[in-house]
Amino acid sequence: MDYGMYEGERRGVRRAHSPDDYEEQQQQQQQQGDNSFRRGPPGGQWGAQRGGYNQPYHKRHRGDNYSHHYQQQASIDDRIALLGETGSRNVEIGNLARDIEADLNRNHDDDKIRRLTAKICRCIVSFPTRVGVYATLVAMISAKNYNVAVQIIETLHASYPVYLEAQKWQEALTIIQLLSGLINCKIIRPEALLSQFEFLLECTLEDNIPQARSDYFVYTVLSSLPYVAQELDSNENTKANFEKMLNTIEEYLSKRSKDHLNVIRVWMSDDSTVQMDYLDSLWVQIKNFRAYGWNETFLRKPYTDKEYMDIFNATVLPRDSPTFHIPSHNSSIVYPSPRIVFRVFEDDAAEGEIQIPGSDKIERFCIENHIRAIIDECSNDLKACSRHLRNMYHSEQLPMKHLLIETILGELFTLPRPKHDEILYHTLLFEFTKIFQGDLRAAINSKSADDQKNNYDIILNEAVKVLYDNLETMNTTCFTRFVNWFSFHLNNYKFVYPWQAWQDATCKEDSSPKAVFVRDILDRCVRFSFHKKINTLVEAHIANLMPQEVSVQYKPVFVDNPKAGEMAATIKKLIIEKADGETICRTLNIMIDTVKMPEDFVLREEKLSEKLLKVDIFTAVILDIASKSLTHLSSAIGKFRNVFKSLTKIPQGQIQLLQTMHSCLETHPQLQVILVDKLLKAELVEPIEVCNWIFSEPMKPFHIKSYLWEILNNTIVRVKNVIGRLVAQHEKSLENDDGKDDSSNPTNTKDTKVGKGDGEDEGGNTPDHDEPADVDMLPASQSQASNDDNKKEAARKEKELLHDKIEEARFAYKQLVLHVFRLFATVLEDHINTCAKFNASIMNPTYRWLTGRMQEVYYNQIDSVLEFYDEIKSLIEKTPSVSTVIVNLNR
């Protein structure tokens, strides 16, 4: 998508920040024969080839290793992209600005200025952690090339509404923060920016808009204040209006609805930990910020260096900034969801003498935002991401272990959905183990209790303990994410953990969150390893919560039926003797589509119970015979697919197949998850029948088991993925059509077929001259036009067919999701009626788990289900206590 300033450029996928990446680049250059950069000998001095730096050789960060010679040789575009990276120095900004000036003086053409502007603007929105650095660079460019800086600012203003329309909320926010930084560089007049802030806040006065829209623009203004508040407060022309603006924000926040809080909280109780709405928390930090004279100590602001301030004061002329255009609201826009501020450590947490900034300090907000921004920037390279997080700005002055663990867990538990895939946060928390290995060795060798207490693993275990202690009130969606993350963590730690810490779970009821959590963790550990190993590790501490050893049992549902034994023996004989299709049809009294039966063959009349018995026994026998491995099982399903399809063409046939599978694999939940997916792929069961089976009466006792809901979510995702594949196929066909348009010119002989009479037939063979060649009676141009018309017509029909498939897939997905919520509503209504009948409270574990699982399905599909949210709401609003569980956070 063109954002008005990229000029055809595309953002790179991978960043190269680290010293290790820098060394790899230089090694590659040396291997290719590039001798323009030579490393000094270890322990020696830098030679003349290094630009005269007379200092000992040692490896530092990229910024400190830059030589003047290398800077002159490197591309300016590359240096703009690398400016402000981990370990870089503020002096590099001035060096780059001087080189840009020299480059523009050599060739001051419009095309070069346009490319330079596009590159700087692209880097600004791509790297929100470097706002202060790029603000300083723009100001330094303005000192000698004022028109270039003006063009950069105007480009950013023009791009702002484009980002908003594209729903690129973080990029738009970064532009406002950059403009805020330019106030300190004397580029923009404070009055102009304050007017822009007031213009953004006018959105809160619009009628018939969702609160999420107003919240976003209020957050934009508040999050920009750390860059500019001191300047606005100290300027006589803006001080009064600035105070008035703050009062307007405070009034808005006091009237703002908080109905969304109950559905985005990690814990349902206020007794667990402090859980504030993100805007309320930020406002508390802003008020504290004001009380301390608008002094902030974390953000990197190179423009405050004396050498830069002297240049700005002497050469830069402040100007007004163009007026923003804010797109009006429409129903298709999905605004950033509200969130809570996650806390797991107390405000007195410390690593040695370094204490964590208080939760009411603006520095805490800036640090956590900085961590999130680094994750966004480096999400494609987790090893680099973990290094940059460990060595981020001011990291030596911060308790990084506490801050990283708390912020990343907060992102993982963000409701409705985390910004990135859950596995990213899982991996980061594990990567820090390697990053902090040096601290671990020092702690082991140290006799100090404080050093050992500051070990990363110990701090992480403290966080796990807080989460475990508050499981009783944890949101079910966060509960599932906790299970997924910690089982992954234990797998990477070879399942070494103080299992006795969970011993209290053994005294809880089976439906207690702690008991369910420990069982789920152990089940996942068995999946990653094997039963005997995990059973040995947990010893007797939580042995009664260990799952049974996995096995496939011959356990049909109708095992007590008198005909079951005889039928099982018959089916086994058919399979062992590899009977042909006709024999199977006659024996099982079924018709198989691929088997041609004699005309005199007639199916015997059977009751539904007898047909269900055949499904039950046949499924149980197949599972028993093919239980040796997953490969055997997959092969058996494929081999007897047509038999299964024929047997299940009856009412309740597919549900019976699933029920028998569950009965035989009751102790093997992982295989159930895999097998249901294979049955869906083989089209032996329909997604809607899987949902009906999960909510059927025989499965109700298993609703506290997590694997059932794993199957449900996987089923919905499988149906949703069909839409994605078809849409991708449709887009690819459109791209191919665009490419063919260039080659459809009749003068293009590349695709022109040679007539059979011109030397070759359609197969490329030379025709026999003894036989008359087929002659096309149409002129060549008319024949080509006719072929093109036929191809276009075929392509048009294919696209129409594909479009119809997409609509069918979307309809099927919508119907499936609505059916799931209809089933949830029915089961919950039955539960409420049962409780009323016995005069019991409905707020029991069954109610909690069912409403939690319903909310989990909603959150997992929230990106797609908002289109028919009103229909979902109408299904569940009949039960008032349930209707509050599902909330549209975009309203």
ChimeraX attribute file (.defattr): number of C-alpha atoms within 10 A of each C-alpha:
attribute: neighborCount
match mode: 1-to-1
recipient: residues
	/A:1	8
	/A:2	13
	/A:3	18
	/A:4	15
	/A:5	20
	/A:6	20
	/A:7	14
	/A:8	12
	/A:9	12
	/A:10	10
	/A:11	11
	/A:12	7
	/A:13	10
	/A:14	12
	/A:15	17
	/A:16	16
	/A:17	24
	/A:18	20
	/A:19	18
	/A:20	14
	/A:21	14
	/A:22	16
	/A:23	14
	/A:24	11
	/A:25	12
	/A:26	17
	/A:27	16
	/A:28	11
	/A:29	15
	/A:30	14
	/A:31	9
	/A:32	9
	/A:33	9
	/A:34	12
	/A:35	11
	/A:36	13
	/A:37	16
	/A:38	15
	/A:39	14
	/A:40	15
	/A:41	12
	/A:42	11
	/A:43	10
	/A:44	12
	/A:45	16
	/A:46	19
	/A:47	15
	/A:48	9
	/A:49	14
	/A:50	19
	/A:51	12
	/A:52	13
	/A:53	13
	/A:54	12
	/A:55	11
	/A:56	13
	/A:57	15
	/A:58	12
	/A:59	12
	/A:60	13
	/A:61	18
	/A:62	21
	/A:63	22
	/A:64	13
	/A:65	16
	/A:66	15
	/A:67	16
	/A:68	13
	/A:69	14
	/A:70	14
	/A:71	15
	/A:72	12
	/A:73	11
	/A:74	10
	/A:75	10
	/A:76	18
	/A:77	15
	/A:78	10
	/A:79	14
	/A:80	20
	/A:81	19
	/A:82	17
	/A:83	22
	/A:84	25
	/A:85	22
	/A:86	20
	/A:87	19
	/A:88	19
	/A:89	15
	/A:90	19
	/A:91	13
	/A:92	19
	/A:93	24
	/A:94	16
	/A:95	15
	/A:96	20
	/A:97	22
	/A:98	15
	/A:99	15
	/A:100	19
	/A:101	18
	/A:102	12
	/A:103	13
	/A:104	16
	/A:105	11
	/A:106	9
	/A:107	11
	/A:108	12
	/A:109	10
	/A:110	10
	/A:111	10
	/A:112	13
	/A:113	17
	/A:114	17
	/A:115	17
	/A:116	19
	/A:117	24
	/A:118	22
	/A:119	22
	/A:120	20
	/A:121	21
	/A:122	21
	/A:123	19
	/A:124	25
	/A:125	19
	/A:126	19
	/A:127	20
	/A:128	23
	/A:129	25
	/A:130	23
	/A:131	27
	/A:132	26
	/A:133	22
	/A:134	27
	/A:135	24
	/A:136	29
	/A:137	27
	/A:138	26
	/A:139	30
	/A:140	28
	/A:141	21
	/A:142	23
	/A:143	21
	/A:144	15
	/A:145	16
	/A:146	17
	/A:147	13
	/A:148	19
	/A:149	20
	/A:150	18
	/A:151	15
	/A:152	22
	/A:153	23
	/A:154	16
	/A:155	19
	/A:156	28
	/A:157	20
	/A:158	18
	/A:159	23
	/A:160	25
	/A:161	18
	/A:162	20
	/A:163	20
	/A:164	20
	/A:165	17
	/A:166	13
	/A:167	15
	/A:168	15
	/A:169	16
	/A:170	16
	/A:171	19
	/A:172	22
	/A:173	22
	/A:174	23
	/A:175	23
	/A:176	22
	/A:177	23
	/A:178	25
	/A:179	24
	/A:180	27
	/A:181	27
	/A:182	28
	/A:183	23
	/A:184	25
	/A:185	29
	/A:186	19
	/A:187	28
	/A:188	22
	/A:189	19
	/A:190	26
	/A:191	20
	/A:192	17
	/A:193	23
	/A:194	20
	/A:195	17
	/A:196	18
	/A:197	22
	/A:198	17
	/A:199	16
	/A:200	19
	/A:201	23
	/A:202	13
	/A:203	19
	/A:204	20
	/A:205	10
	/A:206	13
	/A:207	7
	/A:208	8
	/A:209	17
	/A:210	18
	/A:211	17
	/A:212	18
	/A:213	20
	/A:214	21
	/A:215	22
	/A:216	22
	/A:217	19
	/A:218	22
	/A:219	17
	/A:220	21
	/A:221	23
	/A:222	19
	/A:223	22
	/A:224	20
	/A:225	19
	/A:226	24
	/A:227	23
	/A:228	20
	/A:229	21
	/A:230	18
	/A:231	17
	/A:232	24
	/A:233	19
	/A:234	12
	/A:235	13
	/A:236	10
	/A:237	12
	/A:238	20
	/A:239	19
	/A:240	12
	/A:241	17
	/A:242	20
	/A:243	13
	/A:244	13
	/A:245	18
	/A:246	16
	/A:247	12
	/A:248	13
	/A:249	18
	/A:250	14
	/A:251	11
	/A:252	17
	/A:253	16
	/A:254	9
	/A:255	8
	/A:256	13
	/A:257	10
	/A:258	10
	/A:259	11
	/A:260	20
	/A:261	17
	/A:262	15
	/A:263	20
	/A:264	25
	/A:265	24
	/A:266	29
	/A:267	24
	/A:268	19
	/A:269	16
	/A:270	11
	/A:271	10
	/A:272	18
	/A:273	17
	/A:274	16
	/A:275	22
	/A:276	17
	/A:277	19
	/A:278	16
	/A:279	20
	/A:280	16
	/A:281	18
	/A:282	22
	/A:283	21
	/A:284	16
	/A:285	21
	/A:286	23
	/A:287	15
	/A:288	16
	/A:289	21
	/A:290	16
	/A:291	10
	/A:292	11
	/A:293	12
	/A:294	21
	/A:295	15
	/A:296	17
	/A:297	11
	/A:298	19
	/A:299	18
	/A:300	17
	/A:301	19
	/A:302	22
	/A:303	27
	/A:304	14
	/A:305	11
	/A:306	10
	/A:307	12
	/A:308	21
	/A:309	18
	/A:310	13
	/A:311	15
	/A:312	22
	/A:313	13
	/A:314	10
	/A:315	15
	/A:316	21
	/A:317	16
	/A:318	17
	/A:319	15
	/A:320	12
	/A:321	20
	/A:322	14
	/A:323	14
	/A:324	16
	/A:325	15
	/A:326	14
	/A:327	12
	/A:328	11
	/A:329	14
	/A:330	9
	/A:331	10
	/A:332	8
	/A:333	14
	/A:334	16
	/A:335	20
	/A:336	16
	/A:337	20
	/A:338	21
	/A:339	20
	/A:340	22
	/A:341	21
	/A:342	23
	/A:343	18
	/A:344	21
	/A:345	18
	/A:346	12
	/A:347	13
	/A:348	9
	/A:349	15
	/A:350	20
	/A:351	18
	/A:352	11
	/A:353	10
	/A:354	13
	/A:355	15
	/A:356	21
	/A:357	19
	/A:358	15
	/A:359	18
	/A:360	18
	/A:361	19
	/A:362	28
	/A:363	21
	/A:364	18
	/A:365	21
	/A:366	18
	/A:367	23
	/A:368	16
	/A:369	16
	/A:370	20
	/A:371	20
	/A:372	18
	/A:373	18
	/A:374	18
	/A:375	23
	/A:376	16
	/A:377	17
	/A:378	21
	/A:379	21
	/A:380	14
	/A:381	15
	/A:382	16
	/A:383	16
	/A:384	20
	/A:385	23
	/A:386	25
	/A:387	17
	/A:388	21
	/A:389	22
	/A:390	19
	/A:391	17
	/A:392	20
	/A:393	21
	/A:394	13
	/A:395	14
	/A:396	11
	/A:397	12
	/A:398	20
	/A:399	19
	/A:400	22
	/A:401	19
	/A:402	22
	/A:403	19
	/A:404	21
	/A:405	21
	/A:406	19
	/A:407	20
	/A:408	21
	/A:409	20
	/A:410	20
	/A:411	19
	/A:412	23
	/A:413	24
	/A:414	22
	/A:415	23
	/A:416	23
	/A:417	21
	/A:418	13
	/A:419	12
	/A:420	13
	/A:421	11
	/A:422	16
	/A:423	13
	/A:424	16
	/A:425	22
	/A:426	21
	/A:427	17
	/A:428	20
	/A:429	19
	/A:430	17
	/A:431	16
	/A:432	20
	/A:433	18
	/A:434	15
	/A:435	17
	/A:436	15
	/A:437	14
	/A:438	11
	/A:439	17
	/A:440	19
	/A:441	12
	/A:442	13
	/A:443	19
	/A:444	12
	/A:445	11
	/A:446	12
	/A:447	10
	/A:448	10
	/A:449	9
	/A:450	14
	/A:451	17
	/A:452	19
	/A:453	15
	/A:454	19
	/A:455	22
	/A:456	23
	/A:457	18
	/A:458	12
	/A:459	17
	/A:460	16
	/A:461	13
	/A:462	15
	/A:463	19
	/A:464	15
	/A:465	15
	/A:466	14
	/A:467	19
	/A:468	19
	/A:469	14
	/A:470	19
	/A:471	24
	/A:472	17
	/A:473	17
	/A:474	22
	/A:475	25
	/A:476	24
	/A:477	24
	/A:478	23
	/A:479	24
	/A:480	18
	/A:481	15
	/A:482	23
	/A:483	20
	/A:484	17
	/A:485	21
	/A:486	16
	/A:487	23
	/A:488	20
	/A:489	17
	/A:490	17
	/A:491	17
	/A:492	13
	/A:493	12
	/A:494	12
	/A:495	20
	/A:496	13
	/A:497	12
	/A:498	12
	/A:499	15
	/A:500	13
	/A:501	12
	/A:502	17
	/A:503	18
	/A:504	12
	/A:505	22
	/A:506	18
	/A:507	12
	/A:508	13
	/A:509	12
	/A:510	15
	/A:511	16
	/A:512	17
	/A:513	23
	/A:514	23
	/A:515	22
	/A:516	22
	/A:517	22
	/A:518	21
	/A:519	23
	/A:520	22
	/A:521	21
	/A:522	24
	/A:523	27
	/A:524	22
	/A:525	21
	/A:526	22
	/A:527	17
	/A:528	17
	/A:529	14
	/A:530	14
	/A:531	18
	/A:532	10
	/A:533	12
	/A:534	20
	/A:535	17
	/A:536	10
	/A:537	15
	/A:538	19
	/A:539	11
	/A:540	12
	/A:541	17
	/A:542	22
	/A:543	16
	/A:544	12
	/A:545	20
	/A:546	18
	/A:547	18
	/A:548	12
	/A:549	13
	/A:550	18
	/A:551	14
	/A:552	20
	/A:553	18
	/A:554	21
	/A:555	20
	/A:556	25
	/A:557	21
	/A:558	16
	/A:559	16
	/A:560	9
	/A:561	10
	/A:562	9
	/A:563	14
	/A:564	18
	/A:565	12
	/A:566	9
	/A:567	18
	/A:568	20
	/A:569	12
	/A:570	14
	/A:571	20
	/A:572	16
	/A:573	12
	/A:574	16
	/A:575	15
	/A:576	9
	/A:577	9
	/A:578	11
	/A:579	13
	/A:580	11
	/A:581	17
	/A:582	16
	/A:583	13
	/A:584	19
	/A:585	20
	/A:586	15
	/A:587	13
	/A:588	19
	/A:589	18
	/A:590	18
	/A:591	22
	/A:592	18
	/A:593	11
	/A:594	9
	/A:595	13
	/A:596	11
	/A:597	16
	/A:598	8
	/A:599	6
	/A:600	6
	/A:601	12
	/A:602	12
	/A:603	12
	/A:604	10
	/A:605	8
	/A:606	9
	/A:607	9
	/A:608	13
	/A:609	10
	/A:610	12
	/A:611	20
	/A:612	23
	/A:613	22
	/A:614	25
	/A:615	25
	/A:616	26
	/A:617	26
	/A:618	24
	/A:619	24
	/A:620	25
	/A:621	22
	/A:622	19
	/A:623	23
	/A:624	17
	/A:625	16
	/A:626	17
	/A:627	18
	/A:628	11
	/A:629	9
	/A:630	13
	/A:631	11
	/A:632	15
	/A:633	19
	/A:634	15
	/A:635	13
	/A:636	16
	/A:637	22
	/A:638	15
	/A:639	11
	/A:640	12
	/A:641	16
	/A:642	18
	/A:643	23
	/A:644	21
	/A:645	19
	/A:646	17
	/A:647	24
	/A:648	21
	/A:649	13
	/A:650	13
	/A:651	11
	/A:652	16
	/A:653	24
	/A:654	25
	/A:655	22
	/A:656	20
	/A:657	28
	/A:658	24
	/A:659	22
	/A:660	24
	/A:661	25
	/A:662	20
	/A:663	17
	/A:664	23
	/A:665	22
	/A:666	18
	/A:667	17
	/A:668	19
	/A:669	22
	/A:670	18
	/A:671	19
	/A:672	20
	/A:673	18
	/A:674	13
	/A:675	20
	/A:676	22
	/A:677	18
	/A:678	17
	/A:679	21
	/A:680	16
	/A:681	12
	/A:682	14
	/A:683	12
	/A:684	21
	/A:685	22
	/A:686	16
	/A:687	23
	/A:688	18
	/A:689	16
	/A:690	22
	/A:691	23
	/A:692	18
	/A:693	20
	/A:694	21
	/A:695	19
	/A:696	14
	/A:697	10
	/A:698	10
	/A:699	14
	/A:700	14
	/A:701	9
	/A:702	12
	/A:703	17
	/A:704	19
	/A:705	16
	/A:706	18
	/A:707	17
	/A:708	19
	/A:709	19
	/A:710	14
	/A:711	22
	/A:712	19
	/A:713	18
	/A:714	17
	/A:715	22
	/A:716	22
	/A:717	14
	/A:718	15
	/A:719	19
	/A:720	20
	/A:721	14
	/A:722	16
	/A:723	20
	/A:724	14
	/A:725	12
	/A:726	17
	/A:727	16
	/A:728	12
	/A:729	14
	/A:730	18
	/A:731	13
	/A:732	12
	/A:733	16
	/A:734	14
	/A:735	11
	/A:736	11
	/A:737	13
	/A:738	11
	/A:739	11
	/A:740	11
	/A:741	9
	/A:742	9
	/A:743	14
	/A:744	16
	/A:745	11
	/A:746	13
	/A:747	9
	/A:748	10
	/A:749	11
	/A:750	9
	/A:751	11
	/A:752	14
	/A:753	11
	/A:754	14
	/A:755	15
	/A:756	18
	/A:757	15
	/A:758	11
	/A:759	14
	/A:760	16
	/A:761	16
	/A:762	10
	/A:763	7
	/A:764	10
	/A:765	10
	/A:766	13
	/A:767	16
	/A:768	10
	/A:769	9
	/A:770	6
	/A:771	7
	/A:772	9
	/A:773	16
	/A:774	11
	/A:775	10
	/A:776	11
	/A:777	7
	/A:778	10
	/A:779	8
	/A:780	13
	/A:781	10
	/A:782	10
	/A:783	13
	/A:784	16
	/A:785	13
	/A:786	13
	/A:787	12
	/A:788	14
	/A:789	12
	/A:790	12
	/A:791	12
	/A:792	13
	/A:793	12
	/A:794	12
	/A:795	15
	/A:796	12
	/A:797	12
	/A:798	14
	/A:799	17
	/A:800	13
	/A:801	12
	/A:802	17
	/A:803	15
	/A:804	12
	/A:805	16
	/A:806	19
	/A:807	14
	/A:808	13
	/A:809	19
	/A:810	18
	/A:811	12
	/A:812	17
	/A:813	24
	/A:814	20
	/A:815	12
	/A:816	20
	/A:817	22
	/A:818	19
	/A:819	17
	/A:820	21
	/A:821	20
	/A:822	16
	/A:823	20
	/A:824	20
	/A:825	22
	/A:826	16
	/A:827	18
	/A:828	21
	/A:829	16
	/A:830	12
	/A:831	16
	/A:832	18
	/A:833	14
	/A:834	14
	/A:835	15
	/A:836	12
	/A:837	9
	/A:838	8
	/A:839	9
	/A:840	12
	/A:841	11
	/A:842	17
	/A:843	11
	/A:844	11
	/A:845	15
	/A:846	17
	/A:847	17
	/A:848	15
	/A:849	19
	/A:850	20
	/A:851	21
	/A:852	19
	/A:853	22
	/A:854	22
	/A:855	23
	/A:856	24
	/A:857	19
	/A:858	24
	/A:859	18
	/A:860	17
	/A:861	18
	/A:862	17
	/A:863	12
	/A:864	15
	/A:865	19
	/A:866	17
	/A:867	13
	/A:868	12
	/A:869	16
	/A:870	11
	/A:871	13
	/A:872	22
	/A:873	18
	/A:874	11
	/A:875	18
	/A:876	23
	/A:877	15
	/A:878	12
	/A:879	14
	/A:880	9
	/A:881	14
	/A:882	20
	/A:883	17
	/A:884	16
	/A:885	17
	/A:886	20
	/A:887	18
	/A:888	14
	/A:889	22
	/A:890	17
	/A:891	15
